[in-house]
């Protein structure tokens, strides 16, 4: 009888292990069917008249801004969700005027880059691999990464893949979501269950107690109308004009173009174990300069800068800053201050 019980328990444990393993995000991916936003959507956008550049990576056409002297030190500006390179329109001219070569790509599914139409074609690993291929394709060297939001989730992984291409890192309102052990295995399935439990979310109440990250993820997945204006205005401290708010929505005129916008929040917790291993091994020994400049008005990321300051050897002794009045989309609120901090960081290191 005891033997039968032990066999039954073993079978149950094995079944649970298989189930949990099947709920992890796959690291395998293939290039999916894409659409491209018509160029007409990008006409007459406020302060965004940069020459478009394109490169093919793994079957996707990637758009990027490339401004400033070709022999200048490279600054790679990486955006998050649901933004695109438009977010950097005020920083790009300031940096290029200061003599830097400024590169601001659009992630797959965003801006002027190709947009996979199937949600399942978006995975954390795909975006890391494609952007790693991007830095290889354009051949950047001795670069400074400036990353915000998903720009960090992807960009920090790109640095880990190509450390010789990067000289320093500046982080603003971003991190690497990570967990080890049991939490690393169960975190993503439990996260997805919590999102499912939110049900259909049609509106976001940023001022109420009902708002949570899982509410935001459910909204991105289920809302009939994804309201870019509400999101960006609540993610900044300055008032954006109607034209600026419309520009953020410009790349996404149809639901078919919005798979990335819809899917990205779900992917935040999809590689907890992988990220933890990278933090424990790679960034625990990263001795090149790393600095943080987080916004004081970004409650979502509050305190996460401390972890980077304490974890990374290259962060020791750097002039870490809390940018007063900077909300989540800090590039909108404090572009001049960010450029000044970035320039000082590069010149000092």
N, C-alpha and C positions, 0 to 999 in steps of 0.2 A: 504493500500500500504506500509506504513511504517513498519507495522508488518511483511509483506512478506519480506521486505528488511532485517529486523533484523533476521528473521529466516534463510534467505539465507546466511547472514554473519556468523551466528552461525554454520550453516552446513559447510561452507567453513573453518572456524577456526578449527572445529572438525576434518575435513578431513585432514587439514594440520598437526594437532597434531598427528593423527594416522600415517600419512606418515613419519613424523620426528621420531616418536617412533619406527617405523618399520625399520628405517635406523640405529638405535643404535646397538652396538655390543651386542649379547646375552651373558648373564652370565650363561646360561645352556650349557652343553657340554656332549658328550659321547666319550668313547674310540674308536678310529677308526682303520681301517686296517693299518698295519705297514709293513715296510721292515727293514732289518738290513744290514748294510754295511759289506761285507765279511772281516774277520780278516786280510786277505792278503793285504788289502789296508793300513793297519797300520804297516806293517813290515818295519823296518829300517828307521823310521822317525828320523830326526836329533834331538838329545837331549830329545827324548821322549820314554823312556824305562821303564815307571812306570808299576807296576803290576795293571792290571785292576780289578775293583770291580763292582759288579752289585747288584741292589735291584729292586724289582718290586713295582711299585706305580700306583694304579688305572689302572692296566692292561698294563702299559708300563714298559719295562725294562730300568732302568736308569744306565748309566755307571758313575763311579766317580773314581778319584784318591784319595787315602788315604795314606799319607806318614807322617813319623815322629812318635814320641813316642805316644802310645795309650792314655797315661795319660797326654799328653801335652795340653796346652790351644788350643782350636780349632780356626783355621782361615778358614773361608769359602770363597773361591774364586769363584765368579760368572762371567761368560763370557756373551758376547752379540752376535750380528749377523754381519757377517756370520761366526764368529769364533767358537772355541770349547776349551776344556781344554788345547789343545796344546799351546794356548796363554800364559799360565802360566808356561811353562816348565822351564823357567829360575828362576822364583820366588820360585817354590815349593822346590827345594833342599836347597836354602838359608834359607827358613823359617823352614824347617824340621831340618836342622843342628843347627838352633838356639833354638831348643827344642819345636817347635810348632807342633801340629797335624794339617796337612794341608789337607783340603778336597776341591777338585775341580770337581764338577759334570759337565756333558754334558747335556744341556737342551734337552728335547724331540725334535727330529728332527735334532739333531746336534751331531757331534763326533761319539762316539760308542753307543749312546743311540738309542732306537727305533725311527723310522722315519715314522710318519703317511703319507700316500701317497696322501690323499685328502687335498687340501689346506684348505677347510672349517673345517677340524678337528683341525686346529690351531686357537686358540683364546687367547686373553690376559688372560682371566679368567682361561682357562685350564692350561696354563703354571704357573700361580700363584698357583693354587690348587695343581698341581703335585709337584712343588718344595716345597710347604709347607708340603705335604705328605712325600717328601724326607727327610727333616730335622727331621720329626717325626720318620720315619722308621729307620734312623741311630742313632737317639737319641742324637743329639748334645746338649750340655749345655754350658752356659757361653761363647758363640762363639763371634768372631769378624767377621763381614761381610766386605769383600772387594769387591766392585762392580764397574763395568765399563760397559758403553753402556747399553744393555738390562739386564745386570746383576743388574743394579739399578732399572730399570723398574719392573723387577720381584722381585729382592731381597728385595727392600724396602717394597714391598707389603707382602712378606713372614714375614719380621720382624713385620709388623703391625698385622699379623695373629698370630704370636708366639713370642710376645715380651719377654716372660720369658726365651726363649732359647738364647737370644742375650744380650751381655754385652756392645757392642760398635759397631760403624759403621764407615768405611772409604770409601769415595766416590771419584771416579776419572773418569772424563769425562762422567758423567751420570746425570740423574734427573728423576723426575716424571712428564710427560706431563699432564697438568691439566688446567681446566677452569670451571668456574661456570656460573650460570645464563643462559641467552640465548646462549652465546658462548659455554657453555658446551653441550647444546642440539644440536646446529647446527654445531659445530666444526667438528665432524667426517663426517657427510654427505658432507659438503663443502670441506673438505680435500679429500675425495674420488672423488668428482667431479673435483677438481684441478688435481689430479693424472690422471684421465680419459682424461682430456683436454691435457695432455702431449703427448698422443698417444703412438705409439711404439717407444721406445728408445733403440737403439742398441749399443751405445757407450756413455761413460761418459767423459766429458771434464772437468777435475778438475781445470784446469788453466783458463778457460774461464768464461764469465759472464753468459753463458747459464746454468751453473750448479746450481741447487737448490735442496732442500730436496724432493720436489715432482718429480723432474727429476730422482733422485736416486730411489724413490719408483717405478716409472714407469719402470725404467730400471730393477729393481729386478723382476717385474711382467712380462715384455714383451720381454726382450732380448733373442735372440736365443741362445747365449752363455754367461753364467755368468762368467765373467773374474775375478777369485779370485786374480790372480797375480797383475793386475792393481789396484784393490781395496786396497789390503794390502800394496802394495808398496807406494801408494799415501796416505795411512793412517799412515805411519811411517816416521821418519826422518832418520833412518839408512837404509842402503841397505840390504835387505834380500836376501839370496842366493836362487838359483833356487830350491834347495831341500826344503828349508823352505817354499817357496811360494807353492810348490807342496803339502806340508804336510797340508796346510790349505784346499786345495781342496780334499784331500784324502778321507774324509768321504762321498763325493758326486760324485760317479763315473757315476751315471745315473740321468736323469731328475726325475725319480721316487723317488730318495732319497732327492730331493731338495725342497720339498713342504715348509718346514720351512724357508729355505733361501729365497725363493720367497715371502712368505706371511708375514714374520715378519715386514718389514718396513710399510706395509699397516696397521698394528695393533697399531702403535705408538700412534695414536690419538683416539683409539677406546674406551678408558675408561676415558675420560677427567673429567666427573662429579664425577666418583668414586674416582679418584685420588685427585681431589680437596677436597672432603670431608675428605679424609685421611690426607691430608696436614693440613687442617683447624682444625682438631680435634686431630688426633694422633700425628703427628710430631710437632704441635704447643705446645705440652706438653711433648715431649720426652726429658727427662733430663739426660739420659745416654750419655756418650761421643760420639760425632760425629765430624769427621774431614774431610776436603776436601784436595785433592792433584790433581789438574787439570793440564793438560799439556798446556804450553804456545803456542804450535803450533796446537792446536785443535780449529779451527775457529768455528766449528759446536756447540761446548759447551761453548764457551767463555762467561764468565760473570755469568753463571748459578750457579757457586759455591757460589757467593755472596748471592743468595737467601737462600741457606741452612744455611750459616753462620748467617744470620739475623733472619731466621724463627725459628730455632730449639734451645731451651734452652740449650741442651747439647753441642751445638757448641760454646757457649760463652767461651772465654778464651783458646780455643784450638789453636795449632800451625799450622793454615791453611797455605798451601804452593802452590805456582805455580811452577811446575816442569819445569825448563828451558830445552827446546829442546824436550819435550814430545809431540808427536802428538796424534791422536785419539786412536790408539792402543799403548798406552803408556807403556804397559807391554813389548813390543818389544824394545822400545827405552831406558827405564830407569828402568830395573828390580831391579838392586842393590839399587838404590836410593829409589824406592818404598818400598822395604823390610826394609831398614833402617828407613824410616819414619813410616812404620807400626809397627815395633818393638818398636820404641821410643814412639809411641802413646799408645801401649798396656802397656808398662812398666810405663808410666806416669799416667795411668788411671786404 
